[in-house]
Amino acid sequence: MKTKLDIAKNWLPRYTGTKLDEFGEYILLTNFDNYLTNFAEQFNCDVKGEGRPMQTATNSNGLTLINFGIGSANAATIMDLLVAKKPKGVLFLGKCGGLKSSTEIGHFILPIAAIRGEGTSDDYVPKEVPALPSFKLHKFVSEKIIRHKQEYRTGVIYTTNRRVWEWDDNFRKYLKTLYTIGIDMETATLFIVGLVNQIPRGALLLVSDMPLIPEGIKTEASDKKVTEKFSKLHLQIGVEAMTELEMKGEPIKHFIY
């Protein structure tokens, strides 16, 4: 295996237990098991890759959902491995912490950009390169959110590798200086590695907690409530957006000069 493509073609099936020709051309990414099981139950399709690092399910319309795990390293891995398939569109369905009073638990965020605080993306491009989505893909997602009569916000996400930071006053003060609307662990990495691999990409984030206030920090009980109340709608919006995108067949890839 001499090239990146050679490696990806071998490793994508190895990581997922899914053959290359079994992946759809449009991809939903998540890092939650229940999204994968709900997708498989909704479309009566098999879950593949049990016991592997990542699991997949593909419906009869050719839409594939991948549970890639948590964190920026895993986000980079799946976006690198997807060069083996060269998908026409990838949408990340993730959760984030809300950092502004205008965001409430259960609101959706369509990021206009992400700040690269995770470090992983530094291995791909210089720090000055902004982490951006493919905005045409986000247009399809925003239309579906509105159709479901849901609140959503736009803004900048801060992506970090830190998991337990809520106690750190200095980090909390730093976040307030960035004017970011939310914080997560994957979005900036997905955007940058998608850019490098020329994969159209976007993210629809669900506000799951408000970590800057003590009573807003995520707990097992609070996360369970958010999952029960909002996760199926989150998944449904993603499915509808990517299905319509596939049906219309509109190109969303940015030109590179």
C-alpha positions as CSV (number, residue, x, y, z in Angstrom):
1,M,0.0,0.0,0.0
2,K,1.9,3.0,-1.3
3,T,-0.7,5.8,-1.4
4,K,-3.3,7.3,1.0
5,L,-6.0,5.9,-1.2
6,D,-4.6,2.4,-1.0
7,I,-4.5,2.6,2.8
8,A,-8.0,4.1,3.1
9,K,-9.5,1.4,0.8
10,N,-8.0,-1.3,3.0
11,W,-8.7,0.4,6.4
12,L,-12.3,1.7,5.9
13,P,-13.7,-1.9,5.7
14,R,-11.3,-3.0,8.5
15,Y,-12.5,-0.3,10.9
16,T,-16.2,-0.6,10.1
17,G,-16.7,-4.2,9.0
18,T,-18.4,-2.8,5.9
19,K,-17.4,-3.4,2.3
20,L,-16.6,-0.3,0.1
21,D,-19.5,-1.0,-2.2
22,E,-21.9,-1.1,0.7
23,F,-21.4,2.5,1.7
24,G,-23.7,5.1,0.2
25,E,-22.6,8.3,-1.5
26,Y,-24.1,10.4,1.2
27,I,-23.0,10.0,4.8
28,L,-24.3,10.8,8.3
29,L,-21.7,10.8,11.1
30,T,-22.5,10.5,14.7
31,N,-20.8,9.3,17.9
32,F,-23.8,7.9,19.7
33,D,-25.0,4.3,19.6
34,N,-28.6,5.1,19.9
35,Y,-28.6,7.2,16.7
36,L,-27.2,4.1,14.9
37,T,-29.8,1.7,16.4
38,N,-32.7,4.2,15.8
39,F,-31.6,4.6,12.1
40,A,-31.4,0.8,11.6
41,E,-34.8,0.3,13.2
42,Q,-36.4,3.1,11.2
43,F,-35.1,1.7,7.9
44,N,-35.1,-2.0,8.8
45,C,-31.4,-2.3,7.9
46,D,-28.5,-4.2,9.4
47,V,-25.9,-2.7,11.8
48,K,-22.4,-3.7,10.6
49,G,-19.1,-3.6,12.3
50,E,-20.1,-4.8,15.8
51,G,-16.8,-5.3,17.7
52,R,-15.0,-3.0,15.3
53,P,-13.9,0.6,16.2
54,M,-16.8,2.0,14.1
55,Q,-20.2,0.7,13.1
56,T,-22.4,1.5,10.1
57,A,-26.0,1.1,8.8
58,T,-27.1,1.9,5.2
59,N,-30.7,2.3,4.2
60,S,-32.3,1.3,0.8
61,N,-31.9,4.9,-0.5
62,G,-28.1,4.6,-0.2
63,L,-27.7,6.8,2.9
64,T,-25.1,5.5,5.3
65,L,-24.8,6.4,9.0
66,I,-21.5,5.8,10.7
67,N,-20.8,5.9,14.5
68,F,-17.1,6.9,14.5
69,G,-16.6,7.3,18.2
70,I,-15.7,10.4,20.3
71,G,-13.0,13.0,19.9
72,S,-11.0,14.8,17.2
73,A,-8.6,11.9,16.6
74,N,-11.5,9.7,15.6
75,A,-13.1,12.5,13.6
76,A,-9.8,12.9,11.6
77,T,-9.6,9.1,11.1
78,I,-13.1,8.7,9.6
79,M,-12.7,11.8,7.3
80,D,-9.4,10.4,6.1
81,L,-10.8,6.9,5.5
82,L,-13.8,8.2,3.6
83,V,-11.5,9.2,0.7
84,A,-11.9,5.5,-0.2
85,K,-15.5,6.3,-1.0
86,K,-15.3,10.0,-2.0
87,P,-18.8,10.8,-0.6
88,K,-20.8,13.5,-2.2
89,G,-21.8,14.9,1.2
90,V,-21.1,14.3,4.9
91,L,-23.2,15.6,7.7
92,F,-22.1,15.3,11.4
93,L,-24.9,14.9,13.9
94,G,-23.2,15.8,17.2
95,K,-23.9,17.4,20.6
96,C,-22.3,20.5,22.0
97,G,-22.3,22.6,25.1
98,G,-24.0,26.0,24.7
99,L,-21.8,29.0,25.7
100,K,-24.3,31.9,25.2
101,S,-27.5,32.7,26.9
102,S,-29.2,32.7,23.5
103,T,-28.7,29.0,23.2
104,E,-30.9,26.7,25.2
105,I,-30.8,23.0,25.7
106,G,-32.6,21.4,22.8
107,H,-31.7,24.1,20.3
108,F,-29.9,23.3,17.1
109,I,-26.7,25.0,16.0
110,L,-25.5,25.2,12.3
111,P,-21.9,26.3,12.7
112,I,-20.6,28.9,10.3
113,A,-17.1,28.0,11.4
114,A,-15.1,26.3,14.1
115,I,-12.0,27.4,16.1
116,R,-9.3,24.8,15.9
117,G,-8.5,24.4,19.6
118,E,-8.1,20.6,19.4
119,G,-4.6,20.5,17.8
120,T,-5.4,17.5,15.6
121,S,-6.1,19.7,12.6
122,D,-2.6,21.3,12.9
123,D,-1.2,18.1,11.4
124,Y,-3.1,18.9,8.2
125,V,-2.9,22.6,7.4
126,P,-1.4,25.7,8.9
127,K,-3.2,27.3,11.9
128,E,-4.3,30.2,9.8
129,V,-6.6,28.1,7.7
130,P,-10.2,28.5,8.9
131,A,-12.4,25.5,9.6
132,L,-15.5,26.0,7.5
133,P,-18.4,23.8,6.4
134,S,-19.8,23.5,2.9
135,F,-22.5,26.1,3.2
136,K,-24.7,24.7,0.4
137,L,-25.1,21.5,2.4
138,H,-26.1,23.6,5.4
139,K,-28.9,25.2,3.3
140,F,-30.6,21.9,3.0
141,V,-30.3,21.3,6.7
142,S,-31.7,24.7,7.7
143,E,-34.7,24.2,5.4
144,K,-35.5,20.9,7.3
145,I,-35.1,22.5,10.7
146,I,-37.5,25.3,9.7
147,R,-39.9,22.7,8.3
148,H,-40.0,21.0,11.7
149,K,-40.6,24.4,13.3
150,Q,-37.5,24.2,15.5
151,E,-35.2,26.9,16.9
152,Y,-31.7,27.0,15.6
153,R,-28.7,29.3,15.9
154,T,-25.7,30.0,13.8
155,G,-22.2,30.9,15.1
156,V,-18.7,29.7,15.8
157,I,-18.0,26.5,17.6
158,Y,-14.8,26.0,19.7
159,T,-13.4,22.5,19.3
160,T,-11.2,21.2,22.0
161,N,-9.4,17.9,23.0
162,R,-10.2,18.7,26.7
163,R,-12.9,16.6,28.1
164,V,-13.0,17.5,31.8
165,W,-12.6,21.3,31.8
166,E,-15.7,22.6,33.4
167,W,-13.9,23.1,36.8
168,D,-11.1,25.2,35.3
169,D,-11.9,28.9,35.8
170,N,-9.1,30.1,33.6
171,F,-10.3,28.0,30.7
172,R,-13.9,29.2,31.2
173,K,-12.7,32.8,31.2
174,Y,-10.8,32.1,28.0
175,L,-13.9,30.7,26.3
176,K,-15.8,33.9,27.1
177,T,-13.2,36.0,25.2
178,L,-13.7,34.0,21.9
179,Y,-17.4,35.0,21.3
180,T,-18.2,31.3,20.5
181,I,-21.7,30.0,20.6
182,G,-20.8,26.4,21.6
183,I,-18.1,23.9,22.4
184,D,-17.4,20.4,21.2
185,M,-14.7,17.9,20.4
186,E,-15.0,17.1,16.7
187,T,-16.4,19.9,14.4
188,A,-13.2,21.8,13.6
189,T,-11.4,18.6,12.8
190,L,-14.2,17.3,10.6
191,F,-14.2,20.6,8.7
192,I,-10.5,20.7,8.1
193,V,-9.9,17.1,7.2
194,G,-12.9,17.3,5.0
195,L,-11.3,20.3,3.3
196,V,-8.0,18.5,2.8
197,N,-9.7,15.5,1.4
198,Q,-12.1,17.5,-0.8
199,I,-15.2,16.1,0.9
200,P,-18.3,18.3,1.2
201,R,-19.1,18.5,4.9
202,G,-21.4,20.1,7.5
203,A,-22.5,19.7,11.1
204,L,-25.9,19.9,12.8
205,L,-25.2,20.2,16.6
206,L,-27.7,19.7,19.4
207,V,-27.2,21.8,22.5
208,S,-27.1,19.2,25.2
209,D,-25.8,21.2,28.2
210,M,-24.8,24.7,29.4
211,P,-21.3,24.1,30.9
212,L,-20.5,27.6,32.0
213,I,-23.0,27.5,34.8
214,P,-22.7,24.8,37.6
215,E,-26.3,23.6,37.2
216,G,-25.9,23.4,33.5
217,I,-23.0,20.9,33.5
218,K,-23.9,17.6,31.9
219,T,-24.7,14.7,34.1
220,E,-25.9,11.2,33.3
221,A,-29.4,12.1,34.2
222,S,-29.5,15.3,32.2
223,D,-27.9,13.7,29.2
224,K,-30.5,10.9,29.3
225,K,-33.3,13.5,29.3
226,V,-31.9,15.3,26.3
227,T,-31.4,12.1,24.4
228,E,-35.0,10.9,25.1
229,K,-36.5,14.3,24.1
230,F,-34.4,15.5,21.1
231,S,-32.2,12.7,19.6
232,K,-34.9,11.2,17.3
233,L,-35.7,14.6,15.8
234,H,-32.0,15.4,15.4
235,L,-31.5,12.2,13.5
236,Q,-34.7,12.8,11.4
237,I,-33.6,16.2,10.3
238,G,-30.3,14.9,9.2
239,V,-31.9,12.0,7.3
240,E,-34.3,14.3,5.5
241,A,-31.7,16.8,4.6
242,M,-29.3,14.3,3.1
243,T,-32.0,12.3,1.4
244,E,-33.3,15.4,-0.3
245,L,-29.8,16.4,-1.3
246,E,-29.3,13.0,-2.9
247,M,-32.6,13.1,-4.7
248,K,-31.9,16.5,-6.2
249,G,-28.3,15.6,-7.0
250,E,-27.1,19.1,-6.6
251,P,-23.3,19.4,-6.4
252,I,-22.0,21.0,-3.2
253,K,-18.3,20.6,-3.5
254,H,-16.3,23.9,-3.3
255,F,-13.9,24.7,-6.1
256,I,-10.2,24.8,-5.2
257,Y,-8.1,27.3,-7.0
